[in-house]
Amino acid sequence: MENISGITITEHQNSKRIIDIRIEDEILDKLIFPFNKFDITALEYKPFTRFTIAKSLDDLTSNKLSKLLNSIVRDRETGCFIIGPKKVSAKINDIFLVKLSTAIAYLIGNPNYDAMAGKYYARFFVKHEDKSDSYLRKAYTNMDLHTDGTYVKEITDWLLMTKIEEQNVQGGETAMLHLDDWEHCEDLFNDPIGKQNFVWGSPKSKNIEYKVEHPVFTTDDNGKPNISYIDQFPEPKNMDQGIFLQKLSDALEESKNKVITKLVPGSTIVANNYFWLHGRKPFKENKDLSRELLRIRGSFFIN
Protein backbone atom coordinates (compact mmCIF):
# COMPACT_ATOMS: atom_id res chain seq x y z
CA MET A 1 0.00 0.00 0.00
CA GLU A 2 1.40 3.36 -0.95
CA ASN A 3 2.04 6.13 1.55
CA ILE A 4 -0.50 8.91 1.79
CA SER A 5 0.60 12.17 3.36
CA GLY A 6 -1.39 12.91 6.53
CA ILE A 7 -2.69 9.32 6.79
CA THR A 8 -1.22 6.45 8.83
CA ILE A 9 -1.99 2.98 7.46
CA THR A 10 -1.33 -0.21 9.48
CA GLU A 11 -2.69 -3.74 9.85
CA HIS A 12 -5.17 -4.07 12.72
CA GLN A 13 -3.54 -5.62 15.79
CA ASN A 14 -6.12 -8.46 15.88
CA SER A 15 -6.38 -9.28 12.17
CA LYS A 16 -4.27 -8.78 9.08
CA ARG A 17 -7.54 -8.64 7.09
CA ILE A 18 -8.58 -5.37 8.75
CA ILE A 19 -6.65 -2.24 7.78
CA ASP A 20 -6.35 0.55 10.33
CA ILE A 21 -6.35 4.07 8.85
CA ARG A 22 -5.70 7.11 11.04
CA ILE A 23 -6.27 10.65 9.79
CA GLU A 24 -3.78 13.18 11.14
CA ASP A 25 -4.53 16.74 12.28
CA GLU A 26 -3.08 18.31 9.12
CA ILE A 27 -5.99 16.84 7.14
CA LEU A 28 -8.68 17.19 9.80
CA ASP A 29 -7.89 20.90 10.25
CA LYS A 30 -8.24 21.48 6.50
CA LEU A 31 -11.61 19.67 6.46
CA ILE A 32 -13.27 22.07 8.90
CA PHE A 33 -13.78 24.83 6.30
CA PRO A 34 -15.31 22.70 3.48
CA PHE A 35 -17.40 20.77 6.04
CA ASN A 36 -18.79 24.04 7.45
CA LYS A 37 -20.16 24.97 4.03
CA PHE A 38 -23.07 22.53 4.52
CA ASP A 39 -25.20 21.91 7.56
CA ILE A 40 -26.67 18.46 8.22
CA THR A 41 -30.03 19.47 6.71
CA ALA A 42 -28.35 20.36 3.42
CA LEU A 43 -26.64 16.97 3.37
CA GLU A 44 -29.96 15.22 4.05
CA TYR A 45 -31.97 17.16 1.45
CA LYS A 46 -29.41 17.63 -1.36
CA PRO A 47 -27.51 14.44 -2.23
CA PHE A 48 -24.95 16.25 -4.41
CA THR A 49 -23.59 18.08 -1.35
CA ARG A 50 -22.45 14.69 0.01
CA PHE A 51 -20.30 14.17 -3.08
CA THR A 52 -18.85 17.64 -2.55
CA ILE A 53 -17.60 16.90 0.97
CA ALA A 54 -16.35 13.47 -0.14
CA LYS A 55 -14.31 15.19 -2.87
CA SER A 56 -12.92 17.67 -0.31
CA LEU A 57 -11.62 14.75 1.77
CA ASP A 58 -10.20 12.91 -1.25
CA ASP A 59 -8.52 16.04 -2.65
CA LEU A 60 -6.61 16.50 0.62
CA THR A 61 -4.96 13.11 -0.03
CA SER A 62 -4.22 13.83 -3.73
CA ASN A 63 -7.15 11.52 -4.54
CA LYS A 64 -5.31 8.54 -3.09
CA LEU A 65 -7.72 7.85 -0.21
CA SER A 66 -10.65 6.82 -2.43
CA LYS A 67 -8.41 4.38 -4.32
CA LEU A 68 -7.14 2.91 -1.05
CA LEU A 69 -10.59 2.51 0.54
CA ASN A 70 -12.05 0.87 -2.58
CA SER A 71 -9.09 -1.46 -3.00
CA ILE A 72 -9.46 -2.65 0.62
CA VAL A 73 -13.24 -3.08 0.79
CA ARG A 74 -13.54 -4.86 -2.58
CA ASP A 75 -10.64 -7.25 -1.92
CA ARG A 76 -11.66 -10.65 -0.55
CA GLU A 77 -8.33 -10.94 1.31
CA THR A 78 -9.13 -7.84 3.39
CA GLY A 79 -12.60 -6.33 2.84
CA CYS A 80 -12.64 -4.26 6.02
CA PHE A 81 -11.05 -1.09 7.38
CA ILE A 82 -11.31 1.04 10.50
CA ILE A 83 -10.81 4.76 9.89
CA GLY A 84 -10.85 7.76 12.18
CA PRO A 85 -8.96 10.72 13.61
CA LYS A 86 -5.52 9.89 15.03
CA LYS A 87 -6.32 12.22 17.94
CA VAL A 88 -9.90 12.89 19.01
CA SER A 89 -10.28 16.52 20.14
CA ALA A 90 -13.10 18.98 20.85
CA LYS A 91 -13.41 19.86 17.15
CA ILE A 92 -14.35 16.21 16.40
CA ASN A 93 -17.96 16.56 17.58
CA ASP A 94 -21.04 14.61 16.47
CA ILE A 95 -21.74 16.99 13.54
CA PHE A 96 -18.17 16.62 12.27
CA LEU A 97 -18.44 12.82 12.56
CA VAL A 98 -21.70 12.69 10.58
CA LYS A 99 -19.95 14.68 7.83
CA LEU A 100 -16.77 12.60 7.95
CA SER A 101 -18.80 9.35 7.81
CA THR A 102 -20.77 10.75 4.87
CA ALA A 103 -17.57 11.71 3.04
CA ILE A 104 -16.08 8.23 3.56
CA ALA A 105 -19.29 6.52 2.38
CA TYR A 106 -19.48 8.63 -0.79
CA LEU A 107 -15.92 7.66 -1.76
CA ILE A 108 -17.11 4.03 -1.90
CA GLY A 109 -20.64 4.10 -3.25
CA ASN A 110 -24.25 5.21 -3.04
CA PRO A 111 -25.95 4.77 0.33
CA ASN A 112 -29.32 3.04 0.49
CA TYR A 113 -32.35 4.83 1.91
CA ASP A 114 -32.48 3.75 5.56
CA ALA A 115 -36.19 3.23 6.18
CA MET A 116 -35.70 2.99 9.96
CA ALA A 117 -34.45 6.60 10.03
CA GLY A 118 -36.05 7.94 6.84
CA LYS A 119 -32.79 9.21 5.34
CA TYR A 120 -29.48 8.02 3.91
CA TYR A 121 -28.06 7.32 7.38
CA ALA A 122 -29.39 6.31 10.77
CA ARG A 123 -28.29 7.55 14.19
CA PHE A 124 -29.42 5.55 17.19
CA PHE A 125 -28.67 5.04 20.88
CA VAL A 126 -28.06 1.92 22.88
CA LYS A 127 -29.12 2.56 26.49
CA HIS A 128 -29.83 0.73 29.75
CA GLU A 129 -33.59 0.57 29.18
CA ASP A 130 -35.00 -0.59 25.87
CA LYS A 131 -38.48 -1.17 24.48
CA SER A 132 -37.45 -1.82 20.86
CA ASP A 133 -38.38 -4.87 18.78
CA SER A 134 -34.92 -5.81 17.51
CA TYR A 135 -31.53 -6.77 18.94
CA LEU A 136 -29.98 -3.54 17.64
CA ARG A 137 -30.75 -1.62 20.85
CA LYS A 138 -30.70 -4.45 23.41
CA ALA A 139 -27.61 -3.61 25.43
CA TYR A 140 -27.37 -6.74 27.55
CA THR A 141 -28.02 -9.35 24.88
CA ASN A 142 -25.37 -10.69 22.54
CA MET A 143 -25.98 -9.37 19.04
CA ASP A 144 -25.21 -12.46 16.99
CA LEU A 145 -23.08 -12.36 13.86
CA HIS A 146 -25.05 -11.21 10.81
CA THR A 147 -24.94 -9.26 7.58
CA ASP A 148 -27.02 -6.16 6.80
CA GLY A 149 -29.79 -5.64 4.24
CA THR A 150 -31.14 -9.21 4.43
CA TYR A 151 -34.76 -8.02 4.40
CA VAL A 152 -34.64 -5.20 1.79
CA LYS A 153 -34.76 -5.14 -2.01
CA GLU A 154 -31.80 -2.76 -2.30
CA ILE A 155 -28.34 -4.14 -2.97
CA THR A 156 -26.21 -3.90 0.17
CA ASP A 157 -22.57 -4.31 -0.87
CA TRP A 158 -21.02 -2.60 2.17
CA LEU A 159 -21.87 -1.14 5.54
CA LEU A 160 -20.36 1.63 7.62
CA MET A 161 -20.74 2.06 11.38
CA THR A 162 -19.39 5.05 13.31
CA LYS A 163 -19.19 5.21 17.08
CA ILE A 164 -20.20 8.81 17.77
CA GLU A 165 -19.81 8.64 21.54
CA GLU A 166 -20.22 6.41 24.57
CA GLN A 167 -20.50 6.84 28.31
CA ASN A 168 -20.33 4.39 31.21
CA VAL A 169 -19.61 1.52 28.85
CA GLN A 170 -17.96 -1.77 29.68
CA GLY A 171 -18.17 -4.61 27.20
CA GLY A 172 -20.11 -4.11 23.96
CA GLU A 173 -17.08 -4.94 21.81
CA THR A 174 -17.49 -5.38 18.07
CA ALA A 175 -17.26 -8.97 16.82
CA MET A 176 -16.31 -9.63 13.19
CA LEU A 177 -15.91 -12.86 11.23
CA HIS A 178 -14.55 -13.31 7.70
CA LEU A 179 -16.16 -16.26 5.88
CA ASP A 180 -12.76 -17.58 4.76
CA ASP A 181 -11.66 -17.84 8.41
CA TRP A 182 -14.84 -19.59 9.59
CA GLU A 183 -14.14 -23.22 10.50
CA HIS A 184 -17.62 -24.45 9.54
CA CYS A 185 -18.04 -22.52 6.29
CA GLU A 186 -17.42 -25.36 3.87
CA ASP A 187 -19.73 -27.73 5.71
CA LEU A 188 -22.68 -25.28 5.75
CA PHE A 189 -22.01 -23.80 2.31
CA ASN A 190 -22.19 -27.30 0.82
CA ASP A 191 -25.56 -28.04 2.45
CA PRO A 192 -28.13 -27.66 -0.39
CA ILE A 193 -30.68 -26.13 2.02
CA GLY A 194 -28.52 -23.00 2.32
CA LYS A 195 -29.02 -22.43 -1.43
CA GLN A 196 -32.83 -22.63 -1.19
CA ASN A 197 -34.90 -19.45 -1.11
CA PHE A 198 -35.78 -18.32 2.42
CA VAL A 199 -38.45 -15.73 3.24
CA TRP A 200 -37.06 -12.69 5.11
CA GLY A 201 -39.30 -10.28 7.03
CA SER A 202 -38.52 -7.57 9.60
CA PRO A 203 -39.98 -6.09 12.81
CA LYS A 204 -42.19 -2.97 12.78
CA SER A 205 -39.39 -0.55 13.69
CA LYS A 206 -37.64 -1.21 10.38
CA ASN A 207 -40.55 0.41 8.48
CA ILE A 208 -40.43 -2.15 5.65
CA GLU A 209 -43.88 -3.40 4.61
CA TYR A 210 -42.78 -6.16 2.22
CA LYS A 211 -40.87 -9.46 2.57
CA VAL A 212 -38.09 -10.70 0.31
CA GLU A 213 -36.87 -14.15 -0.74
CA HIS A 214 -33.26 -15.19 -1.21
CA PRO A 215 -30.90 -17.99 -0.19
CA VAL A 216 -28.46 -17.74 2.72
CA PHE A 217 -25.48 -18.66 0.53
CA THR A 218 -24.55 -17.57 -2.99
CA THR A 219 -21.19 -17.60 -4.77
CA ASP A 220 -18.97 -14.79 -5.97
CA ASP A 221 -17.36 -14.63 -9.44
CA ASN A 222 -14.61 -16.97 -8.28
CA GLY A 223 -16.99 -19.57 -6.84
CA LYS A 224 -16.29 -18.54 -3.23
CA PRO A 225 -19.14 -18.30 -0.71
CA ASN A 226 -21.09 -15.11 -0.06
CA ILE A 227 -23.59 -14.95 2.79
CA SER A 228 -26.76 -12.96 3.50
CA TYR A 229 -27.99 -13.83 6.96
CA ILE A 230 -29.33 -12.48 10.23
CA ASP A 231 -30.85 -14.62 12.96
CA GLN A 232 -33.98 -12.58 13.70
CA PHE A 233 -35.51 -12.14 10.24
CA PRO A 234 -35.72 -15.43 8.27
CA GLU A 235 -39.12 -17.18 8.32
CA PRO A 236 -38.37 -20.87 7.71
CA LYS A 237 -40.98 -22.64 5.57
CA ASN A 238 -40.38 -26.14 6.94
CA MET A 239 -38.39 -28.27 9.40
CA ASP A 240 -35.38 -28.56 7.08
CA GLN A 241 -35.00 -24.80 6.82
CA GLY A 242 -35.57 -24.28 10.55
CA ILE A 243 -32.94 -26.84 11.56
CA PHE A 244 -30.47 -25.54 8.96
CA LEU A 245 -30.76 -22.02 10.42
CA GLN A 246 -30.20 -23.36 13.95
CA LYS A 247 -27.09 -25.22 12.79
CA LEU A 248 -25.84 -22.11 11.00
CA SER A 249 -26.46 -19.88 14.03
CA ASP A 250 -24.67 -22.27 16.40
CA ALA A 251 -21.71 -22.70 14.04
CA LEU A 252 -21.25 -18.92 13.68
CA GLU A 253 -21.51 -18.15 17.38
CA GLU A 254 -19.08 -20.88 18.44
CA SER A 255 -16.41 -19.86 15.91
CA LYS A 256 -12.96 -19.44 17.46
CA ASN A 257 -11.90 -17.10 14.65
CA LYS A 258 -14.00 -14.05 15.44
CA VAL A 259 -12.07 -10.81 15.56
CA ILE A 260 -13.03 -8.96 18.73
CA THR A 261 -12.24 -5.26 18.63
CA LYS A 262 -13.02 -2.27 20.81
CA LEU A 263 -13.88 0.62 18.51
CA VAL A 264 -12.77 3.95 19.99
CA PRO A 265 -15.30 6.82 19.85
CA GLY A 266 -14.81 8.81 16.64
CA SER A 267 -13.89 5.65 14.70
CA THR A 268 -15.69 4.20 11.71
CA ILE A 269 -15.64 0.57 10.60
CA VAL A 270 -16.46 -0.27 6.98
CA ALA A 271 -16.90 -3.86 5.82
CA ASN A 272 -17.78 -5.77 2.69
CA ASN A 273 -21.25 -7.17 3.41
CA TYR A 274 -20.85 -10.41 1.41
CA PHE A 275 -18.02 -12.14 3.27
CA TRP A 276 -17.74 -10.26 6.59
CA LEU A 277 -20.30 -10.84 9.35
CA HIS A 278 -20.53 -8.46 12.30
CA GLY A 279 -22.05 -8.51 15.77
CA ARG A 280 -21.67 -7.08 19.27
CA LYS A 281 -20.89 -8.58 22.65
CA PRO A 282 -23.22 -7.73 25.56
CA PHE A 283 -22.55 -4.65 27.67
CA LYS A 284 -21.97 -4.81 31.38
CA GLU A 285 -25.12 -3.59 33.12
CA ASN A 286 -25.09 0.10 34.05
CA LYS A 287 -28.18 2.31 34.36
CA ASP A 288 -26.20 5.29 32.96
CA LEU A 289 -24.92 3.38 29.92
CA SER A 290 -25.19 5.28 26.65
CA ARG A 291 -23.70 4.68 23.20
CA GLU A 292 -24.60 6.54 20.02
CA LEU A 293 -23.91 4.95 16.64
CA LEU A 294 -24.28 6.04 13.05
CA ARG A 295 -25.00 3.58 10.25
CA ILE A 296 -24.79 3.91 6.48
CA ARG A 297 -25.07 1.00 4.06
CA GLY A 298 -25.18 0.88 0.31
CA SER A 299 -23.90 -0.30 -3.05
CA PHE A 300 -20.57 0.23 -4.79
CA PHE A 301 -20.24 2.76 -7.57
CA ILE A 302 -20.08 0.83 -10.83
CA ASN A 303 -16.74 1.84 -12.32
C-alpha positions in Angstrom: 0.0 0.0 0.0 1.4 3.4 -1.0 2.0 6.1 1.5 -0.5 8.9 1.8 0.6 12.2 3.4 -1.4 12.9 6.5 -2.7 9.3 6.8 -1.2 6.4 8.8 -2.0 3.0 7.5 -1.3 -0.2 9.5 -2.7 -3.7 9.9 -5.2 -4.1 12.7 -3.5 -5.6 15.8 -6.1 -8.5 15.9 -6.4 -9.3 12.2 -4.3 -8.8 9.1 -7.5 -8.6 7.1 -8.6 -5.4 8.8 -6.7 -2.2 7.8 -6.3 0.5 10.3 -6.4 4.1 8.9 -5.7 7.1 11.0 -6.3 10.7 9.8 -3.8 13.2 11.1 -4.5 16.7 12.3 -3.1 18.3 9.1 -6.0 16.8 7.1 -8.7 17.2 9.8 -7.9 20.9 10.2 -8.2 21.5 6.5 -11.6 19.7 6.5 -13.3 22.1 8.9 -13.8 24.8 6.3 -15.3 22.7 3.5 -17.4 20.8 6.0 -18.8 24.0 7.4 -20.2 25.0 4.0 -23.1 22.5 4.5 -25.2 21.9 7.6 -26.7 18.5 8.2 -30.0 19.5 6.7 -28.3 20.4 3.4 -26.6 17.0 3.4 -30.0 15.2 4.0 -32.0 17.2 1.4 -29.4 17.6 -1.4 -27.5 14.4 -2.2 -25.0 16.2 -4.4 -23.6 18.1 -1.3 -22.5 14.7 0.0 -20.3 14.2 -3.1 -18.8 17.6 -2.6 -17.6 16.9 1.0 -16.3 13.5 -0.1 -14.3 15.2 -2.9 -12.9 17.7 -0.3 -11.6 14.7 1.8 -10.2 12.9 -1.2 -8.5 16.0 -2.7 -6.6 16.5 0.6 -5.0 13.1 0.0 -4.2 13.8 -3.7 -7.2 11.5 -4.5 -5.3 8.5 -3.1 -7.7 7.9 -0.2 -10.6 6.8 -2.4 -8.4 4.4 -4.3 -7.1 2.9 -1.0 -10.6 2.5 0.5 -12.1 0.9 -2.6 -9.1 -1.5 -3.0 -9.5 -2.7 0.6 -13.2 -3.1 0.8 -13.5 -4.9 -2.6 -10.6 -7.3 -1.9 -11.7 -10.7 -0.6 -8.3 -10.9 1.3 -9.1 -7.8 3.4 -12.6 -6.3 2.8 -12.6 -4.3 6.0 -11.0 -1.1 7.4 -11.3 1.0 10.5 -10.8 4.8 9.9 -10.8 7.8 12.2 -9.0 10.7 13.6 -5.5 9.9 15.0 -6.3 12.2 17.9 -9.9 12.9 19.0 -10.3 16.5 20.1 -13.1 19.0 20.8 -13.4 19.9 17.1 -14.4 16.2 16.4 -18.0 16.6 17.6 -21.0 14.6 16.5 -21.7 17.0 13.5 -18.2 16.6 12.3 -18.4 12.8 12.6 -21.7 12.7 10.6 -20.0 14.7 7.8 -16.8 12.6 7.9 -18.8 9.4 7.8 -20.8 10.7 4.9 -17.6 11.7 3.0 -16.1 8.2 3.6 -19.3 6.5 2.4 -19.5 8.6 -0.8 -15.9 7.7 -1.8 -17.1 4.0 -1.9 -20.6 4.1 -3.2 -24.2 5.2 -3.0 -26.0 4.8 0.3 -29.3 3.0 0.5 -32.4 4.8 1.9 -32.5 3.8 5.6 -36.2 3.2 6.2 -35.7 3.0 10.0 -34.4 6.6 10.0 -36.0 7.9 6.8 -32.8 9.2 5.3 -29.5 8.0 3.9 -28.1 7.3 7.4 -29.4 6.3 10.8 -28.3 7.5 14.2 -29.4 5.6 17.2 -28.7 5.0 20.9 -28.1 1.9 22.9 -29.1 2.6 26.5 -29.8 0.7 29.8 -33.6 0.6 29.2 -35.0 -0.6 25.9 -38.5 -1.2 24.5 -37.5 -1.8 20.9 -38.4 -4.9 18.8 -34.9 -5.8 17.5 -31.5 -6.8 18.9 -30.0 -3.5 17.6 -30.8 -1.6 20.9 -30.7 -4.5 23.4 -27.6 -3.6 25.4 -27.4 -6.7 27.5 -28.0 -9.3 24.9 -25.4 -10.7 22.5 -26.0 -9.4 19.0 -25.2 -12.5 17.0 -23.1 -12.4 13.9 -25.1 -11.2 10.8 -24.9 -9.3 7.6 -27.0 -6.2 6.8 -29.8 -5.6 4.2 -31.1 -9.2 4.4 -34.8 -8.0 4.4 -34.6 -5.2 1.8 -34.8 -5.1 -2.0 -31.8 -2.8 -2.3 -28.3 -4.1 -3.0 -26.2 -3.9 0.2 -22.6 -4.3 -0.9 -21.0 -2.6 2.2 -21.9 -1.1 5.5 -20.4 1.6 7.6 -20.7 2.1 11.4 -19.4 5.1 13.3 -19.2 5.2 17.1 -20.2 8.8 17.8 -19.8 8.6 21.5 -20.2 6.4 24.6 -20.5 6.8 28.3 -20.3 4.4 31.2 -19.6 1.5 28.8 -18.0 -1.8 29.7 -18.2 -4.6 27.2 -20.1 -4.1 24.0 -17.1 -4.9 21.8 -17.5 -5.4 18.1 -17.3 -9.0 16.8 -16.3 -9.6 13.2 -15.9 -12.9 11.2 -14.6 -13.3 7.7 -16.2 -16.3 5.9 -12.8 -17.6 4.8 -11.7 -17.8 8.4 -14.8 -19.6 9.6 -14.1 -23.2 10.5 -17.6 -24.5 9.5 -18.0 -22.5 6.3 -17.4 -25.4 3.9 -19.7 -27.7 5.7 -22.7 -25.3 5.7 -22.0 -23.8 2.3 -22.2 -27.3 0.8 -25.6 -28.0 2.4 -28.1 -27.7 -0.4 -30.7 -26.1 2.0 -28.5 -23.0 2.3 -29.0 -22.4 -1.4 -32.8 -22.6 -1.2 -34.9 -19.5 -1.1 -35.8 -18.3 2.4 -38.4 -15.7 3.2 -37.1 -12.7 5.1 -39.3 -10.3 7.0 -38.5 -7.6 9.6 -40.0 -6.1 12.8 -42.2 -3.0 12.8 -39.4 -0.6 13.7 -37.6 -1.2 10.4 -40.6 0.4 8.5 -40.4 -2.2 5.7 -43.9 -3.4 4.6 -42.8 -6.2 2.2 -40.9 -9.5 2.6 -38.1 -10.7 0.3 -36.9 -14.1 -0.7 -33.3 -15.2 -1.2 -30.9 -18.0 -0.2 -28.5 -17.7 2.7 -25.5 -18.7 0.5 -24.6 -17.6 -3.0 -21.2 -17.6 -4.8 -19.0 -14.8 -6.0 -17.4 -14.6 -9.4 -14.6 -17.0 -8.3 -17.0 -19.6 -6.8 -16.3 -18.5 -3.2 -19.1 -18.3 -0.7 -21.1 -15.1 -0.1 -23.6 -15.0 2.8 -26.8 -13.0 3.5 -28.0 -13.8 7.0 -29.3 -12.5 10.2 -30.9 -14.6 13.0 -34.0 -12.6 13.7 -35.5 -12.1 10.2 -35.7 -15.4 8.3 -39.1 -17.2 8.3 -38.4 -20.9 7.7 -41.0 -22.6 5.6 -40.4 -26.1 6.9 -38.4 -28.3 9.4 -35.4 -28.6 7.1 -35.0 -24.8 6.8 -35.6 -24.3 10.6 -32.9 -26.8 11.6 -30.5 -25.5 9.0 -30.8 -22.0 10.4 -30.2 -23.4 13.9 -27.1 -25.2 12.8 -25.8 -22.1 11.0 -26.5 -19.9 14.0 -24.7 -22.3 16.4 -21.7 -22.7 14.0 -21.3 -18.9 13.7 -21.5 -18.2 17.4 -19.1 -20.9 18.4 -16.4 -19.9 15.9 -13.0 -19.4 17.5 -11.9 -17.1 14.7 -14.0 -14.0 15.4 -12.1 -10.8 15.6 -13.0 -9.0 18.7 -12.2 -5.3 18.6 -13.0 -2.3 20.8 -13.9 0.6 18.5 -12.8 3.9 20.0 -15.3 6.8 19.9 -14.8 8.8 16.6 -13.9 5.7 14.7 -15.7 4.2 11.7 -15.6 0.6 10.6 -16.5 -0.3 7.0 -16.9 -3.9 5.8 -17.8 -5.8 2.7 -21.2 -7.2 3.4 -20.8 -10.4 1.4 -18.0 -12.1 3.3 -17.7 -10.3 6.6 -20.3 -10.8 9.4 -20.5 -8.5 12.3 -22.0 -8.5 15.8 -21.7 -7.1 19.3 -20.9 -8.6 22.6 -23.2 -7.7 25.6 -22.6 -4.7 27.7 -22.0 -4.8 31.4 -25.1 -3.6 33.1 -25.1 0.1 34.1 -28.2 2.3 34.4 -26.2 5.3 33.0 -24.9 3.4 29.9 -25.2 5.3 26.6 -23.7 4.7 23.2 -24.6 6.5 20.0 -23.9 4.9 16.6 -24.3 6.0 13.0 -25.0 3.6 10.3 -24.8 3.9 6.5 -25.1 1.0 4.1 -25.2 0.9 0.3 -23.9 -0.3 -3.1 -20.6 0.2 -4.8 -20.2 2.8 -7.6 -20.1 0.8 -10.8 -16.7 1.8 -12.3 
